[in-house]
Amino acid sequence: MSIDDYNDKLAAILNDALDNVEGFLSPFLENCESPIEKLFLHAVWANGVWNGFVEFVVPCGFEFFLDGIEVDKAHFAQQIEISGYRVDFLFAISRANGEPPFVVAVECDGHDFHEKTKEQAARDKKRDRTLNDAGVIVYRFSGSEIWADAGDCAKQIIVKLWDENRKSWERNRARSLDMEERMNA
């Protein structure tokens, strides 16, 4: 087989895969409100869903979203309302030993609606404080960041979730060892 034949076969396989991804993402893409949200959604799929770490959840209420998060798997949804604000994307991962889930909201900030005026900046800062008070960490990516490398933006969130999950299990192990030492003392 020549290299050209191989490249043609590979291109056909990748086009089929892309069609399958688009079919899977279609209902989620319909909920996106901008091209940068669509890019971020694709990046989440490419960097977290295909390997089984991130699971898409149909849009729902915040409390329902947090129920039933599987161990070592992150939930992902879009357009979830929290404390009177609707976030672009929401991620959550379980923690060990009854710790509350680790929750991250991602905002895809286009220039026209964020930080263009003092009022917009003040509104976003108030929103972030309200979400923080609800136990949600807020990550904001500018449209420029997403256009430049949507995959890196998604990876930052996925790595943060993975690290927090790992740290939670380490804290749980340390608590267990401490308890065992006290019982043996």
C-alpha positions in Angstrom: 0.0 0.0 0.0 1.4 3.4 -0.9 1.6 6.3 1.5 -1.1 8.1 -0.6 -3.5 5.1 -0.3 -2.8 4.9 3.5 -3.5 8.7 3.9 -6.8 8.3 1.9 -7.9 5.4 4.1 -6.9 7.3 7.2 -8.8 10.4 6.0 -11.9 8.3 5.4 -11.7 6.8 8.9 -11.3 10.2 10.5 -14.2 11.7 8.5 -16.4 8.8 9.7 -15.3 9.5 13.3 -16.0 13.2 12.9 -19.5 12.4 11.6 -20.1 10.1 14.7 -18.9 12.9 17.0 -21.1 15.5 15.4 -24.1 13.1 15.7 -23.3 12.5 19.4 -22.7 16.2 20.1 -25.7 17.5 18.1 -28.1 18.0 21.0 -25.4 19.6 23.1 -24.2 21.9 20.2 -27.8 23.2 20.0 -27.5 24.5 23.5 -24.3 26.4 22.7 -24.9 30.2 22.4 -21.7 31.1 20.5 -19.0 29.6 18.3 -16.5 29.7 21.2 -18.8 27.6 23.3 -19.1 25.1 20.4 -15.3 24.9 20.2 -15.0 24.4 23.9 -17.6 21.6 23.8 -15.7 19.8 21.1 -12.5 20.2 23.1 -14.1 18.7 26.2 -15.2 15.7 24.1 -11.8 15.3 22.5 -9.9 15.6 25.8 -12.2 14.0 28.4 -15.2 12.2 27.0 -13.6 9.8 24.6 -11.4 8.3 27.4 -14.3 7.9 29.8 -13.2 10.4 32.4 -15.9 13.0 31.6 -19.6 12.1 31.2 -22.1 14.4 29.6 -25.2 15.0 31.6 -28.5 16.3 30.0 -29.1 19.9 31.2 -30.9 19.8 34.6 -31.0 21.6 37.9 -27.9 22.2 39.9 -28.8 19.8 42.8 -29.9 17.0 40.4 -26.6 17.5 38.5 -24.6 16.9 41.7 -26.6 13.7 42.6 -25.2 10.4 41.5 -21.7 11.5 40.5 -19.7 8.4 40.0 -16.4 7.9 41.7 -13.4 8.9 39.5 -15.7 10.3 36.8 -16.5 13.9 36.1 -19.9 15.1 35.2 -20.3 17.8 32.6 -23.3 19.8 31.6 -24.1 23.1 30.0 -26.4 26.0 30.7 -27.0 25.1 34.4 -28.6 27.7 36.7 -26.9 28.2 40.1 -28.0 30.9 42.6 -29.8 32.9 39.9 -27.0 32.7 37.3 -26.8 30.4 34.3 -23.3 29.1 33.7 -22.0 28.2 30.2 -20.5 24.8 31.4 -20.4 23.0 34.7 -18.1 20.2 35.8 -18.2 18.2 39.0 -16.3 15.3 40.4 -16.8 13.3 43.6 -14.5 13.4 46.5 -13.6 10.8 49.0 -15.0 10.3 52.5 -18.1 12.4 52.2 -16.4 15.6 51.1 -18.7 17.7 48.9 -18.1 17.4 45.2 -15.5 19.6 43.5 -17.5 21.9 41.2 -16.1 24.1 38.4 -18.1 26.5 36.2 -16.5 27.5 32.9 -17.5 30.8 31.3 -16.6 31.4 27.7 -16.2 35.1 27.6 -16.7 36.8 24.2 -15.4 40.3 24.1 -18.8 42.0 23.4 -20.3 40.8 26.7 -17.4 40.6 29.1 -14.9 43.1 30.4 -15.7 45.6 27.5 -17.1 48.1 30.0 -16.7 48.7 33.7 -20.3 47.6 34.2 -19.7 44.3 32.5 -16.6 43.7 34.5 -18.4 44.5 37.8 -21.3 42.2 36.8 -18.9 39.3 36.1 -17.1 39.8 39.4 -20.3 39.9 41.4 -21.5 36.7 39.6 -18.2 35.0 40.3 -18.4 35.8 44.1 -22.0 34.5 44.2 -21.0 31.3 42.5 -18.0 30.9 44.8 -20.3 31.3 47.8 -22.3 28.4 46.4 -19.2 26.3 46.4 -18.4 26.7 42.7 -15.0 27.6 41.4 -15.2 29.8 38.3 -12.8 29.6 35.3 -13.2 32.2 32.6 -11.6 31.8 29.2 -11.6 34.7 26.8 -12.8 34.1 23.2 -9.2 34.7 22.1 -7.9 31.9 24.4 -10.5 29.5 23.1 -9.9 30.4 19.5 -6.1 30.0 20.0 -6.3 26.6 21.7 -9.7 25.2 22.8 -8.0 21.9 23.7 -5.7 23.6 26.2 -8.6 25.3 27.8 -10.4 22.0 28.2 -7.3 20.3 29.4 -6.8 22.9 32.2 -10.2 22.0 33.6 -9.9 18.3 33.2 -6.4 18.3 34.9 -7.8 20.4 37.7 -10.7 17.9 38.2 -8.3 14.9 38.1 -5.9 16.6 40.5 -8.6 17.5 43.0 -10.0 13.9 42.8 -6.5 12.5 43.5 -5.9 15.0 46.4 -9.2 14.0 47.9 -8.3 10.3 47.9 -4.9 11.2 49.4 -6.6 13.2 52.2 -8.9 10.2 52.8 -5.9 7.8 53.0 -4.1 10.2 55.4 -7.2 10.4 57.7 -7.5 6.6 57.6 -3.8 6.1 58.6 -4.1 8.7 61.3 -7.2 7.0 62.7 -5.5 3.6 62.6 -2.4 5.0 64.4 -4.7 6.4 67.1 -6.5 3.1 67.5 -3.2 1.2 67.9 -1.7 3.7 70.3 
